[in-house]
Amino acid sequence: MPYVDRQNRICGFLDIEENENSGKFLRRYFILDTREDSFVWYMDNPQNLPSGSSRVGAIKLTYISKVSDATKLRPKAEFCFVMNAGMRKYFLQASDQQDLVEWVNVLNKAIKLTVPKQSDSQPNSDNLSRHGECGKKQVSYRTDIVGGVPIITPTQKEEKEKGKIQNISVSSV
């Protein structure tokens, strides 16, 4: 069963298939730390290990795209779920159905992107196109992924630059 430790992290034991497609699951102690943006695992609870023991594995939460039930993908592995992280799938096995559901839910909640809701008072469309709720300027952009790194490129010029060009063209006429 996952539980919350004193540092407000989700912790507990799961079995993991450390070598992809081996079918061999090993018991490990997992810590989901949203403040550190990581999901790490150890041979045992770090409190039971000698000081200085290193972790066995780790995944940055930003690399995990989806966590879902995998009992149909791995029918021989009871209570199995899968984490899609980059080009790899990590298969994990919970101790029972409730454990499986709880881990899938907490992991999906941890990786979910949240977008702030707009306030109830809607600004007029003219202001909305140029400024956000707090008067911050909004600029459209394009995002490309290059070598696993997001590259953000603005797709429109600044209003000031447009104004300068218009002023120059108006004053030159």
Accessible surface in RSA format (square Angstrom, percent):
REM  Atomic radii and reference values for relative SASA: ProtOr
REM  Chains: A
REM  Algorithm: Lee & Richards
REM  Probe-radius: 1.40
REM  Slices: 20
REM RES _ NUM      All-atoms   Total-Side   Main-Chain    Non-polar    All polar
REM                ABS   REL    ABS   REL    ABS   REL    ABS   REL    ABS   REL
RES MET A   1   106.57  55.2  78.41  51.9  28.16  67.1  77.56  65.9  29.01  38.4
RES PRO A   2    19.72  14.4   3.79   3.5  15.93  57.9   4.17   3.4  15.55  96.6
RES TYR A   3   100.88  47.1  93.66  53.3   7.22  18.8  87.89  66.1  12.98  16.0
RES VAL A   4    86.02  56.6  61.56  55.7  24.46  58.9  61.56  53.5  24.46  66.3
RES ASP A   5    31.49  22.1  19.08  19.0  12.41  29.4  20.98  49.4  10.51  10.5
RES ARG A   6   241.78 101.5 199.42 101.7  42.36 100.9  85.34 116.6 156.44  94.8
RES GLN A   7   105.24  58.8  98.62  72.1   6.62  15.8  36.25  77.2  68.99  52.3
RES ASN A   8   110.44  76.2  94.21  91.0  16.23  39.1  19.35  46.6  91.09  88.0
RES ARG A   9    51.30  21.5  50.64  25.8   0.66   1.6   2.70   3.7  48.60  29.5
RES ILE A  10    37.14  21.1  37.14  27.7   0.00   0.0  37.14  26.7   0.00   0.0
RES CYS A  11     1.14   0.9   1.14   1.3   0.00   0.0   0.00   0.0   1.14   1.2
RES GLY A  12     2.62   3.2   0.00   N/A   2.62   3.2   2.62   7.2   0.00   0.0
RES PHE A  13    69.10  34.6  65.11  40.3   3.99  10.4  65.11  39.5   3.99  11.4
RES LEU A  14     0.03   0.0   0.00   0.0   0.03   0.1   0.03   0.0   0.00   0.0
RES ASP A  15    30.54  21.4  30.54  30.4   0.00   0.0   2.16   5.1  28.38  28.3
RES ILE A  16     0.36   0.2   0.36   0.3   0.00   0.0   0.36   0.3   0.00   0.0
RES GLU A  17     1.91   1.1   1.08   0.8   0.83   2.0   0.00   0.0   1.91   1.6
RES GLU A  18    44.31  25.4  31.13  23.6  13.18  31.4  18.32  35.4  25.99  21.2
RES ASN A  19   110.13  75.9 104.89 101.4   5.24  12.6  22.34  53.8  87.79  84.9
RES GLU A  20    82.42  47.3  58.31  44.1  24.11  57.4  18.18  35.2  64.24  52.5
RES ASN A  21   117.44  81.0  87.56  84.6  29.89  72.0  28.82  69.4  88.62  85.7
RES SER A  22    60.53  51.2  21.14  28.2  39.39  90.7  30.98  66.0  29.56  41.4
RES GLY A  23    54.36  67.0   0.00   N/A  54.36  67.0  28.52  78.3  25.85  57.9
RES LYS A  24   137.84  67.2 130.73  80.2   7.11  16.9  80.59  72.5  57.25  61.0
RES PHE A  25    44.03  22.0  18.13  11.2  25.90  67.4  18.13  11.0  25.90  74.1
RES LEU A  26    54.76  30.5  52.74  37.7   2.02   5.1  54.76  38.5   0.00   0.0
RES ARG A  27   115.54  48.5 104.89  53.5  10.65  25.4  53.34  72.9  62.20  37.7
RES ARG A  28    28.23  11.9  28.23  14.4   0.00   0.0   0.00   0.0  28.23  17.1
RES TYR A  29     7.39   3.5   7.39   4.2   0.00   0.0   3.65   2.7   3.74   4.6
RES PHE A  30     0.00   0.0   0.00   0.0   0.00   0.0   0.00   0.0   0.00   0.0
RES ILE A  31     4.63   2.6   4.63   3.5   0.00   0.0   4.63   3.3   0.00   0.0
RES LEU A  32     3.37   1.9   1.90   1.4   1.47   3.7   1.90   1.3   1.47   3.9
RES ASP A  33    17.24  12.1  17.15  17.1   0.09   0.2   2.75   6.5  14.49  14.5
RES THR A  34    83.20  59.2  62.85  63.7  20.35  48.5  38.66  51.9  44.54  67.3
RES ARG A  35   171.11  71.8 134.88  68.8  36.23  86.3  76.61 104.7  94.50  57.3
RES GLU A  36   117.65  67.5 104.64  79.2  13.00  31.0  28.12  54.4  89.53  73.1
RES ASP A  37    38.86  27.2  38.73  38.6   0.13   0.3  22.94  54.0  15.92  15.9
RES SER A  38    17.62  14.9  17.62  23.5   0.00   0.0  11.38  24.2   6.24   8.7
RES PHE A  39     0.00   0.0   0.00   0.0   0.00   0.0   0.00   0.0   0.00   0.0
RES VAL A  40    12.33   8.1  12.33  11.2   0.00   0.0  12.33  10.7   0.00   0.0
RES TRP A  41    13.98   5.6  13.98   6.8   0.00   0.0  13.12   7.0   0.86   1.4
RES TYR A  42    39.73  18.5  39.73  22.6   0.00   0.0   6.37   4.8  33.36  41.1
RES MET A  43   113.72  58.9 100.17  66.3  13.54  32.2  96.79  82.3  16.93  22.4
RES ASP A  44    45.80  32.1  45.77  45.6   0.02   0.1  13.12  30.9  32.68  32.6
RES ASN A  45    25.32  17.5  25.32  24.5   0.00   0.0   1.42   3.4  23.90  23.1
RES PRO A  46    48.62  35.4  35.28  32.2  13.34  48.5  36.04  29.8  12.58  78.2
RES GLN A  47   156.07  87.3 119.67  87.5  36.40  86.7  46.65  99.3 109.42  83.0
RES ASN A  48   104.65  72.2  69.86  67.5  34.79  83.8  20.07  48.3  84.58  81.7
RES LEU A  49    39.88  22.2  27.27  19.5  12.61  31.7  28.44  20.0  11.44  30.8
RES PRO A  50   102.78  74.9  87.56  79.8  15.22  55.3 100.23  82.8   2.55  15.9
RES SER A  51   120.46 101.8  82.88 110.6  37.57  86.6  58.12 123.8  62.34  87.3
RES GLY A  52    82.60 101.9   0.00   N/A  82.60 101.9  43.31 118.8  39.30  88.0
RES SER A  53    47.15  39.8  19.08  25.5  28.07  64.7  19.76  42.1  27.39  38.4
RES SER A  54    91.18  77.0  70.22  93.7  20.96  48.3  45.45  96.8  45.73  64.1
RES ARG A  55   133.25  55.9 116.19  59.2  17.06  40.6  17.72  24.2 115.53  70.0
RES VAL A  56    59.98  39.5  26.53  24.0  33.45  80.6  32.08  27.9  27.90  75.7
RES GLY A  57    14.03  17.3   0.00   N/A  14.03  17.3  14.03  38.5   0.00   0.0
RES ALA A  58    42.60  39.2  14.45  22.3  28.15  64.0  14.59  20.5  28.01  74.2
RES ILE A  59     9.68   5.5   4.95   3.7   4.72  11.4   9.68   7.0   0.00   0.0
RES LYS A  60    97.47  47.6  95.34  58.5   2.14   5.1  60.86  54.8  36.62  39.0
RES LEU A  61     7.37   4.1   5.76   4.1   1.61   4.0   6.07   4.3   1.30   3.5
RES THR A  62   106.95  76.1  71.90  72.9  35.06  83.5  72.94  98.0  34.02  51.4
RES TYR A  63   135.62  63.3 125.50  71.4  10.12  26.3  85.39  64.2  50.24  61.9
RES ILE A  64     7.77   4.4   0.00   0.0   7.77  18.7   0.13   0.1   7.63  20.7
RES SER A  65    87.04  73.5  54.77  73.1  32.27  74.3  50.74 108.0  36.30  50.9
RES LYS A  66   114.96  56.1 113.33  69.5   1.63   3.9  58.70  52.8  56.26  59.9
RES VAL A  67     4.25   2.8   0.00   0.0   4.25  10.2   0.00   0.0   4.25  11.5
RES SER A  68    32.18  27.2  30.28  40.4   1.90   4.4  22.78  48.5   9.40  13.2
RES ASP A  69    72.01  50.4  51.30  51.1  20.71  49.0  32.02  75.4  39.99  39.9
RES ALA A  70     0.60   0.6   0.00   0.0   0.60   1.4   0.60   0.8   0.00   0.0
RES THR A  71    50.43  35.9  45.00  45.6   5.43  12.9  28.70  38.5  21.73  32.8
RES LYS A  72   194.52  94.9 168.80 103.6  25.72  61.2 117.68 105.9  76.84  81.9
RES LEU A  73   108.01  60.2  84.81  60.7  23.19  58.3  88.24  62.0  19.77  53.2
RES ARG A  74    44.88  18.8  43.51  22.2   1.37   3.3  24.26  33.2  20.62  12.5
RES PRO A  75   109.34  79.7  80.54  73.4  28.80 104.7  83.99  69.3  25.35 157.6
RES LYS A  76   209.16 102.0 173.24 106.3  35.92  85.5 123.92 111.5  85.25  90.8
RES ALA A  77    10.76   9.9   6.38   9.8   4.38  10.0   9.51  13.4   1.25   3.3
RES GLU A  78   114.22  65.6 110.21  83.4   4.01   9.6  43.71  84.5  70.51  57.6
RES PHE A  79    51.75  25.9  50.42  31.2   1.33   3.5  50.42  30.6   1.33   3.8
RES CYS A  80     0.00   0.0   0.00   0.0   0.00   0.0   0.00   0.0   0.00   0.0
RES PHE A  81     0.00   0.0   0.00   0.0   0.00   0.0   0.00   0.0   0.00   0.0
RES VAL A  82     4.66   3.1   4.56   4.1   0.10   0.2   4.56   4.0   0.10   0.3
RES MET A  83     0.00   0.0   0.00   0.0   0.00   0.0   0.00   0.0   0.00   0.0
RES ASN A  84    35.68  24.6  35.68  34.5   0.00   0.0   9.83  23.6  25.85  25.0
RES ALA A  85    10.11   9.3   3.28   5.1   6.83  15.5   3.67   5.2   6.44  17.1
RES GLY A  86    65.38  80.6   0.00   N/A  65.38  80.6  40.07 110.0  25.31  56.7
RES MET A  87   200.34 103.7 161.54 106.9  38.80  92.4 133.98 113.9  66.36  87.9
RES ARG A  88    62.99  26.4  61.42  31.3   1.56   3.7  32.75  44.8  30.24  18.3
RES LYS A  89    98.52  48.1  96.87  59.4   1.66   3.9  49.78  44.8  48.74  51.9
RES TYR A  90    32.07  15.0  31.92  18.2   0.15   0.4   3.60   2.7  28.48  35.1
RES PHE A  91    12.78   6.4  12.30   7.6   0.47   1.2  12.30   7.5   0.47   1.4
RES LEU A  92     0.00   0.0   0.00   0.0   0.00   0.0   0.00   0.0   0.00   0.0
RES GLN A  93    31.86  17.8  31.82  23.3   0.04   0.1   2.64   5.6  29.22  22.2
RES ALA A  94     5.07   4.7   0.00   0.0   5.07  11.5   0.36   0.5   4.71  12.5
RES SER A  95    64.59  54.6  36.89  49.2  27.70  63.8  36.15  77.0  28.43  39.8
RES ASP A  96    57.47  40.3  57.47  57.2   0.00   0.0  26.80  63.1  30.67  30.6
RES GLN A  97    89.13  49.8  87.75  64.1   1.38   3.3  54.11 115.2  35.02  26.6
RES GLN A  98   102.26  57.2  94.75  69.2   7.51  17.9  35.73  76.1  66.54  50.5
RES ASP A  99     0.60   0.4   0.60   0.6   0.00   0.0   0.00   0.0   0.60   0.6
RES LEU A 100     3.70   2.1   3.70   2.6   0.00   0.0   3.70   2.6   0.00   0.0
RES VAL A 101    66.38  43.7  64.55  58.4   1.83   4.4  66.34  57.6   0.04   0.1
RES GLU A 102    53.61  30.8  51.65  39.1   1.95   4.7  28.51  55.2  25.09  20.5
RES TRP A 103     0.21   0.1   0.21   0.1   0.00   0.0   0.00   0.0   0.21   0.3
RES VAL A 104    20.18  13.3  20.18  18.3   0.00   0.0  20.18  17.5   0.00   0.0
RES ASN A 105    86.58  59.7  80.54  77.8   6.04  14.5  24.10  58.0  62.48  60.4
RES VAL A 106    38.76  25.5  35.31  32.0   3.45   8.3  36.55  31.8   2.21   6.0
RES LEU A 107     0.00   0.0   0.00   0.0   0.00   0.0   0.00   0.0   0.00   0.0
RES ASN A 108    50.99  35.2  47.76  46.2   3.23   7.8  23.75  57.2  27.24  26.3
RES LYS A 109   158.00  77.1 144.00  88.4  14.00  33.3  90.67  81.6  67.33  71.7
RES ALA A 110    26.84  24.7   1.38   2.1  25.45  57.9   7.89  11.1  18.94  50.2
RES ILE A 111    30.33  17.3   9.42   7.0  20.92  50.4  13.51   9.7  16.82  45.6
RES LYS A 112   133.95  65.3 111.52  68.4  22.44  53.4  65.54  59.0  68.42  72.9
RES LEU A 113   164.31  91.5 143.24 102.5  21.07  53.0 144.82 101.7  19.48  52.4
RES THR A 114   111.94  79.6  84.62  85.8  27.32  65.1  56.49  75.9  55.45  83.8
RES VAL A 115   128.62  84.6 105.96  95.9  22.66  54.6 107.20  93.1  21.42  58.1
RES PRO A 116   123.41  89.9  97.61  89.0  25.81  93.8 109.54  90.4  13.87  86.2
RES LYS A 117   191.97  93.7 165.12 101.3  26.85  63.9 114.44 103.0  77.53  82.6
RES GLN A 118    90.18  50.4  68.43  50.0  21.75  51.8  33.04  70.3  57.14  43.3
RES SER A 119    52.07  44.0  39.28  52.4  12.79  29.5  42.90  91.3   9.18  12.9
RES ASP A 120   147.98 103.7 119.80 119.2  28.18  66.6  42.33  99.6 105.65 105.4
RES SER A 121    87.59  74.0  73.09  97.5  14.50  33.4  57.29 122.0  30.30  42.4
RES GLN A 122   116.71  65.3  86.92  63.5  29.79  70.9  52.55 111.9  64.16  48.7
RES PRO A 123    50.15  36.5  30.12  27.5  20.03  72.8  42.07  34.7   8.08  50.2
RES ASN A 124    93.70  64.6  77.82  75.2  15.87  38.2  44.27 106.6  49.42  47.8
RES SER A 125    90.92  76.8  80.77 107.8  10.16  23.4  47.94 102.1  42.99  60.2
RES ASP A 126    77.77  54.5  72.06  71.7   5.71  13.5  33.32  78.4  44.46  44.3
RES ASN A 127    77.28  53.3  76.61  74.0   0.67   1.6  12.06  29.0  65.22  63.0
RES LEU A 128    60.35  33.6  58.41  41.8   1.94   4.9  58.42  41.0   1.93   5.2
RES SER A 129    79.06  66.8  49.32  65.8  29.74  68.5  51.91 110.5  27.15  38.0
RES ARG A 130   103.15  43.3 100.21  51.1   2.94   7.0  23.38  31.9  79.77  48.3
RES HIS A 131    80.30  43.9  78.70  54.7   1.60   4.1  47.46  48.9  32.85  38.2
RES GLY A 132    13.85  17.1   0.00   N/A  13.85  17.1   5.50  15.1   8.35  18.7
RES GLU A 133    96.03  55.1  55.88  42.3  40.15  95.6  28.55  55.2  67.48  55.1
RES CYS A 134   108.76  82.3  73.02  81.4  35.74  84.0  25.64  65.0  83.13  89.6
RES GLY A 135    49.45  61.0   0.00   N/A  49.45  61.0  28.87  79.2  20.59  46.1
RES LYS A 136   152.28  74.3 146.17  89.7   6.12  14.6  95.99  86.4  56.30  60.0
RES LYS A 137    75.73  36.9  49.04  30.1  26.70  63.6  43.64  39.3  32.09  34.2
RES GLN A 138    94.52  52.9  86.88  63.5   7.65  18.2  33.65  71.6  60.87  46.2
RES VAL A 139    52.16  34.3  34.36  31.1  17.80  42.9  36.04  31.3  16.12  43.7
RES SER A 140    57.28  48.4  45.22  60.3  12.06  27.8  48.07 102.4   9.21  12.9
RES TYR A 141   130.26  60.8 104.33  59.4  25.93  67.5  56.87  42.7  73.39  90.5
RES ARG A 142   135.49  56.9 131.10  66.8   4.39  10.5  53.03  72.5  82.46  50.0
RES THR A 143    67.74  48.2  40.64  41.2  27.10  64.6  34.07  45.8  33.67  50.9
RES ASP A 144    50.58  35.4  46.60  46.4   3.99   9.4  18.04  42.5  32.54  32.5
RES ILE A 145   121.15  68.9  91.17  67.9  29.98  72.2  91.17  65.7  29.98  81.3
RES VAL A 146    95.38  62.8  87.61  79.3   7.78  18.7  90.94  79.0   4.45  12.1
RES GLY A 147    82.62 101.9   0.00   N/A  82.62 101.9  47.15 129.4  35.48  79.5
RES GLY A 148    60.24  74.3   0.00   N/A  60.24  74.3  31.33  86.0  28.91  64.7
RES VAL A 149    85.37  56.2  85.33  77.3   0.04   0.1  85.37  74.2   0.00   0.0
RES PRO A 150    80.80  58.9  66.65  60.8  14.15  51.4  66.65  55.0  14.15  87.9
RES ILE A 151    78.37  44.6  76.59  57.1   1.78   4.3  78.37  56.4   0.00   0.0
RES ILE A 152   111.69  63.6  86.54  64.5  25.15  60.6  86.54  62.3  25.15  68.3
RES THR A 153    54.15  38.5  53.39  54.1   0.76   1.8  45.50  61.1   8.65  13.1
RES PRO A 154    89.62  65.3  73.90  67.4  15.72  57.2  73.90  61.0  15.72  97.7
RES THR A 155    80.75  57.4  42.79  43.4  37.95  90.4  45.93  61.7  34.82  52.6
RES GLN A 156    70.40  39.4  52.85  38.6  17.54  41.8  22.68  48.3  47.71  36.2
RES LYS A 157   126.68  61.8 117.22  71.9   9.46  22.5  75.92  68.3  50.76  54.1
RES GLU A 158    82.08  47.1  79.73  60.3   2.35   5.6  31.29  60.5  50.80  41.5
RES GLU A 159    69.48  39.9  64.40  48.7   5.08  12.1  24.63  47.6  44.85  36.6
RES LYS A 160   162.91  79.5 153.20  94.0   9.72  23.1 104.36  93.9  58.55  62.4
RES GLU A 161    81.59  46.8  80.25  60.7   1.34   3.2  27.85  53.9  53.74  43.9
RES LYS A 162    85.76  41.8  83.40  51.2   2.36   5.6  50.90  45.8  34.86  37.1
RES GLY A 163    24.24  29.9   0.00   N/A  24.24  29.9  23.79  65.3   0.44   1.0
RES LYS A 164   133.29  65.0 130.41  80.0   2.87   6.8  78.35  70.5  54.94  58.5
RES ILE A 165   100.45  57.2  99.01  73.8   1.44   3.5  99.86  71.9   0.60   1.6
RES GLN A 166   111.72  62.5 111.23  81.3   0.49   1.2  31.67  67.4  80.05  60.7
RES ASN A 167   102.11  70.4  98.62  95.3   3.50   8.4  25.59  61.6  76.52  74.0
RES ILE A 168   115.76  65.9 114.37  85.2   1.38   3.3 115.67  83.3   0.09   0.3
RES SER A 169    56.29  47.6  51.90  69.3   4.39  10.1  43.35  92.3  12.95  18.1
RES VAL A 170   110.66  72.8  99.65  90.2  11.01  26.5 102.49  89.0   8.17  22.2
RES SER A 171    93.18  78.7  58.40  77.9  34.79  80.1  52.69 112.2  40.49  56.7
RES SER A 172    89.84  75.9  49.63  66.2  40.21  92.6  46.16  98.3  43.68  61.2
RES VAL A 173   162.07 106.6 105.18  95.2  56.89 137.1 128.10 111.3  33.97  92.1
END  Absolute sums over single chains surface
CHAIN  1 A    12443.4      10006.4       2436.9       6922.4       5520.9
END  Absolute sums over all chains
TOTAL         12443.4      10006.4       2436.9       6922.4       5520.9
